[in-house]
Amino acid sequence: MRKHRLPSKRDAALCKLQADLLCRGFMDFGIALTLGATALGLVARFTLPGLQVGVIARATSLLLATWLLVVLPAYAGSQLPSAEVAAIDVRSYSARIEPDLARGSLHGQVRIDLRVLTAAPELEFDAGELVIDAVREDGVALPFAMEGGRLRITLPRAARPGERHALDIGYHGTPRFGLQFQPQRGELYTIFSTDQWLVCINAPRERATLDLSVVLPADVTAVGNGRALPVRRLADGRSLHRWRQSVPVPSYVYGFAAGRYTQVHERAGPARLRYLSVDLDAQQLRQVFADTGDMLRFFGERAGRPYRGDYTQALVARTVGQELAGFSLMSESYGLQVLERPTAQGLIAHEAAHQWWGNMVTCEDWTHFWLNEGFASFMAAAYLQHRFGDEEYRKQVEGWMQRLERLRAAGTDRALVFDNWDKPTADDRAVVYQKGAYVIHLLREELGEDVFWRGIGEYTRAYYGRSVNTADFQQAMQRVSDKDLSAFFDRWVYGHGDTRPPLDEP
């Protein structure tokens, strides 16, 4: 089988920039003409074995090299450049949200502190279906426009690299998703995606701190990201809840939940644990989440980074499961399943694993989403093996294999690294979750227990608090194993369709 080499640092930088330009849709025609040949050559070299890099692609790469040497060092984690929109690095969000539980609506105000990376007259943010009321800087109103869920702000003059800006944005809305209202339970909670309740940048590679204030009824209990600050009673009888997320994280793991919850407090080493539910009592909550402390210890040992801070798990009205920074949401019905069958803890473990793989080691783009979800699915199975034995792990692996076989039979199996993630299907998600986990399992078998787990620890520690792509993962595992894994990644990660061998030939 043809082997394709891993990219150099310079080539990898070009790949990262081009992938982001394509996936986030900021590429205008002029940029496309300049970068298109580079993209073809680089994507071919590193994701399509056997395709040769053209002379034009090499020439274009050289033309871009000088520009990249200037922009790229400051680029990581930033918004993307275009002819009219400045590339920026958001440093922090400070937001106040006032939801109306009965009406299913909200009013919000956010200050976005940012640093400019490239000169341009406009800035852009994700704003979902929110209605923007005003944009100001230093009290001066700025012109803005909304199009396709994007908020474009025109500055008085073109922003210059290195400048700091603090924008105040007022908005309101009636979210159809992203913020769930359950008035009959006195409950509301956030789920993907954040831009339906907060003006932000959605890209997973963009990390920032968050100071979040939410005005809530006085009789609810709430959880949010980071350290909880004292609750303040307002003159109208409502309460102001506030949290400070001081470690930069991607905006998709921002959120909060509030309701008339029963709550339970426990400790697991230095971590303070909290469990919330409207339907279950304290004893039932302890039973559902009895293994949480052990999960955090297990994942911390495998990662080589112990869990820091508090961790809350809330059972809410409806969700398939949602990881957020410092807490997780699961459904009340799922809690009942765990009460009936303790081995059904896979989702609890999956969301806990995201506190490392997803929240802190984050795919740089949704096209590498398997590095979040495949990892969390595999690590959940590894915990079930630790907790309940090898047979439970084998059941998980068998489930992944069966799902992959169905994908192949339907002709919807594909490479783990996607061309785009604009409109993923259920089968695409199965590729990312189940196939992704299965491929990590195969890598475990390929390398053996000791080398595999040392590699996972090396990878996690090296990229903790950073964004990653698939090449980063491959390089980390190669460094520890001292083994060329190109053939494995060609076959299982970059390969797709009927060209791959049967599942019984790992």
N, C-alpha and C positions, 0 to 999 in steps of 0.2 A: 504493500500500500504506500502511495506517495506521502511523504511527510512534509508538512509545511512548518517553517520555522516560526518561533515566537517573534513578535515585533520588537525592534529596538525602542528605547525610550522616545526618540524623536518620532519614529513611525507610529508608535502607540498614541502619542499626543495628537498627531494628525488624524488618526482613526477616531479618537474620542471626539475631537471637534467636529469632524464631518458627520459622525453618527448623530450628535446632538442637533446639528443644523438640520439634518433631514427629518429627525423624529419630532422636533418641536415646531417645525413648519415656518421658521423665520427666513428660509433661503429665498432670496429674490433671484431674478433671472441673471443679473450680473454675477452674483456670487456663484450661482450654479455653473455658469460658463467657466469661471475661474477654478472652482474646486471639483467639478464633476469628474474630470479625468483622474484626479488624485483619489477620489473616493473609489472609483472603479478598480484602480490598481491595488489600493490598500485592502479593500474589502475582499478582493479576489485572493490576495496573498495570504490573508489570515483567516478567512472563513470559508473559502471555496477551493479546496485542494485541487491542484492540477491546472488551475487557470493562471496564465502567465501575466505578469505586470507589463503593461505597454510602455513604449518609449515616451508617449505623451504624459502618462501618469508620473513617470520619473521626472520629467522636465517640470511639470506643474509643482511637484513636491519641492523642487529646488527654489522655484519662484516664491513659494509660501514660507520657506524656512526662516527668512529674516523677520517676517511679520510675526511668526509664531514665537521666535525668541524674545520678542518684546511683550506680546500679549499673553502668551500661554502661562508664564509663571504666576501671573495674578489671576488666571482664569478659573482655576479649579473651584467648583462649587458655585459658579456664577450664572447669571442669566446670559443668553447668547447674543453675540453681536450681529448687527445687520446695518444696512446703509443708513437707516434713520433712527434705529432704536439702540440705545447704549447698552453695552454689556455691563452688568452690575453685580455686586456681591452684597446681598442683604445681610446686615449684621444682627439686627434684632427687630422684632415686632412687639409693640405694646398696644394691646387691644382691650376694649370694653364692649361687652355684648349684653344687650337687653332683650332676651327672648320673651315673647308673649305666648305662654303655653296654651291658652284657650284658643287663640287665633292662629297658632302655627306660624308666627311671623317673628321677625327680629329687627332691631336697629343696632347698628354697630359703628364704632369709631376705632381706627387703627393708625398708629404712628409707625412708619416704616423707616428705619435708619439704614442707610446704604452707602456703599462706596462705589464710585464710578470707575470702570475699567477701560472703556473705550469711548472716544468722543462721539456724541450724537445729540440731536435736539430733543429726543423723546425717550420716555421710559415706559416699559410694559409690565403688567402684572396679570395674574389669573384672577378672575372675579366671578366665574360661574354664571349664575342667573341673578346675581345681586343687582340692585339698582343703586347707582352711585349718585349721592346727593351733592358732594363737594370734594374738591381736592385743593389743599392749601400747603404752602411752605412759608414759614415765618409769617403766618397770617395773611399772606397774599394768595388770592384765588388763582388757580392754574387751569387753563383749558384742558379738556379731556374728552375722550370718545370711547364708547363700548362697541366691540364688534367680535362676534363669535366667542363670547366668554372672556375676551381679553380687554383689559383696561389700558388705554394708551394715553399717556400724559405728556403734554407739550411744555417744555421748560422755557423760561424767558429768553435763554440763550443756550447754545449747545453745551452740554456737560463736558467737562474735561477730565481725563484720567486722573485718579487720585482724589477728586472732589468727594466730600461727604454731603449727603442730602438727608433731610428728615421731612418726610411727607405726611401730612395729616389727611386721612381719607374718611369721609362719612358716608354711610350706606344703609340700605334697608332691604328687606326681601321676605319672601315666603317660600322657603326652600322645599322643593319636591323630594330632595334626597340630601344627604350630607349632614343634616340635623333632623333627627327624628323626634316628633312630638307625640307623647302618649298621655293626653290630659286625664283620661280615666284612671290612670295609675299615678298621676301627679309626677310624671317622669319625662325627661328629655335627655338626649345623648347624641353625640356626634359619631358618624361613621364616614367612610370614604365618600365624597372627597371634601377636603378642607375649604376649597374656594367657594363652596356654597354658603359658608357662614363667615369667612374671613378673606379679605383681599390679601393675596400672597403670591408666591411663586411655587407652582406645583412640582417642578422637576425634582426627582429624588436626590440629585447631586447637590442641590441648594440646601445648606444647613444654616440655621440661625437660632438665636435664643428667643424666648417668648415670655412676656409678662402679660398674663391673661386675667382679666376681671370679668365676672359674670354676675348680673343682677338676677336674683332668684327669689321665689317665695320663702318666707321665713321658716316654713316647716319642712324643708327638704334637706337631705344630706347630699354632699357633692364631692366629686373627685376631679382633679385636673392634672396637667403635666407639671412635674417638678415639686418644689417645696411649697406646701400650703402656708399662706400667710393668715393672720388673724381675720376672722369674719367680722364685718362691720354692719351694724344695723342702720338702715337708712331712715330718713324722716317719714317716708310713706309706709313704713312697716316691712318693706322687703329687706333682703340681706345681700351684701356685696361680698362674694367669694372671690379670692384672688390667689393665683399660683405663679411661681417664678421658675421657669425652666432655664437654668443657667448654663447647661451643657448644650451646645448647638446640635440640633437634630433636624431631619427633613420635615417640611410642613405637613406631609401626609400623616405623621404620627402625632400632630397636635390634636387636642380634643378635651372634652369634659363630659361628665354624666351627672345627673341630679335626679333625685326621686325621694319618695317616702320610704327609705330603705331601712331594713334591719341591717345592722352592721356588727361585724365581729373583728376583734383585733388580736393578732398573735405576733410572735417574733420568730425569726429564723436566723440565728446569729445576729449580725448587726442590722439585718433588714427587718423593718416593721411591715407586717402583712395586714391587709384589711380585705374583708369579703363583704359584698353588698348584695341584697336581694329584696324585692318587694314581696315575693310569694313565699320564700323559704324562711324558716326560723333559724335561730343561732346554732342550734345543734345540727340541723341539716346542712348549714353552710360549712361548719367545721368538717363535716363528713365529706362533702363534695370536694373541698379544697385541702383535704388532709395532707396531701403529698406535695403541696406547693413549695414548702421549704426545702424538701429533698430535691425537687426539680431544679430550683435555683442553685443549690450546691452542685448538683451533677453538671449542669450546663457551665457553671463557673469553672469547674475543674477541667472540663473538656476544652473550654475556651482559653484557659490560662488567665482569665480575668474574672475575679469574683464579682457578684452583683453588688452594686452600690445604691443606696437610697431605699425609699419605700416602694412597695409594690401592692397595688390594689387589683382585685378581680371583682367585676360586677356582673350580675345576671340581669339582663334587661329584657324588654318585651319581645323583641325580634331582632336577630342578627345571625349571620352565619359564622360570626367571630371576627373580632377586630383588635389588632394590636395597636397600642398607643404608647407614647413615651411614659413609662412608669406605671402603666395599668393596662388591663385587657377587658374587653367586653365579650360576653357569651350570652346565649339566650336562657331564659328560665326553663324552657323545655329541655334544653341540653343538661342543665343541672339535675333535672329529674332522672335523665338517663344515667348519669353518673351515680346517683343514689341507688338505682336498681342494679347497675353493673359497673363496679369500680374500675374494671379494665378499660372502660370507655373514656379514659382520661386523655386520649390523644389530642383533642382540641385544647385542653388546658395546657398540656405540654407544648403544643405547637405555638400558642400565643406567648407563652413564657420564653420559649427559645428565641422569639423575635426580639427580645430585649437585647440580645447580642447580634443575631444574624437577621438583619433587616433594619432595626433602629440604629445600631451603631456601626455595623459593617453593612453598607447599603449599596445596592446596585446603582451604578452611576446613571443608568438610563433604564426605562421600562423594558427595553429590548433584552436586557440581561436580568430580567425579573426572577429567573430561576435561582439566582444567587440569594434571593430573599426567601422565596416560597419553597423551592426544592430543599434548601437547607433546613428550614423550620420543620418541614414534613419529615425529613430524615432524622433530625435530632429528636423529634417527638418519638419516633419509633425506637431510636437508641435508648431513650429514657424508659420506654415501656419494656425493653429488653432488660435494662438494669433493675426495674421494679418488679416485673412479673416473670422474667425468664426468657430463654431463647425462643420458645414456642410462640410467644406473643409477637416477637420481632419477625419470625418467619411468616406469621399471618399478615403482617403489614407488607412485607416484601411480595408475598403472593398477590395481595390486592393491587400493588403497583404493577406487577407483571400482567395481571388480567386486564387492567385498564389500558396498558400500552398495547396489548394484543388487540383490543377492540379499536383503538386508534388506527392501528395498522390495517385491520380488516376494513375499516371505513375509508382508508386513504387519507386520514387527517393527521397522521404522525408527521412530525417535522423537527428541525433542529431546535436545540434548546435556546440558542441565540436567535432572536426574531429579527426580521427586517424592519418591522414596525409593530407597535402595540396599540394602534389607534382604536380598533374595534375588535377586541379579542372575543373569540367564541368560547363556549363551554369546553370544546375539545382543546383549544389553545391553552386554556387554564389547566386542563388535565396534563398537557405536556409540561407546563411549568411546575406544577405541584407534584404529580405522581411520577411522571417520567424523570423529572429532576431529582427526586428522592431516590428513585431506582438507580440512576446513574451514579450518584454518590455511594450507594450501597455497592455497586460494581467496582468503584474505585477502592473502596474498603477491602474488597476481596483481592483486588489487583495488588495492593501494597502491603497487606497484612496489618494486623491490629496495631502493633507498636508504631510503625512508620505512619500509618494513616492518621492516628490520633495525634501524633506529634505534628504532623502536617496541618491538621485542623487548628491546633493551638497556635502554630507559627502564623498561619494565615490570619487568624482572628486578631492576634496581638499586633501584627504588622499593620493591619488596616482598620483597627478600632478607631471609631470616630471619623472614618473617611469613606469615600465612595470607591467602588471597585467595578471591574469588568471581568469577563471570563478569563482573559489572558492573565490577569493578576492572580486568580485562583490557581491556574495551571502552573504558573511560575513558582508560587509558594510551595505547592506540593512537589514540584521537581527539585527545589532546593533541598527540602528535607529528605526526600527519597533518593536523591542523586541518580535519578532515572529520567530518561526522555519519555514523556507521556504524550508525545504528539500523536502517535498512532491511536492511543486510547481516546483522546479528545476528538481526533478526526472521525472516529467511528461512532462514538456515543454522544458527543456534544454538538459537533458541527455537521455530522451526517444527518440525512433525513430521507424519508420515503422508502421505496422498496429496495434501495441499494444496500441497506444494512442487513446484517446477518440475522438469522433467527434468534429468539431470546434465549434459547437453550445453548447458545455458543458464546457466553460472555468472555 
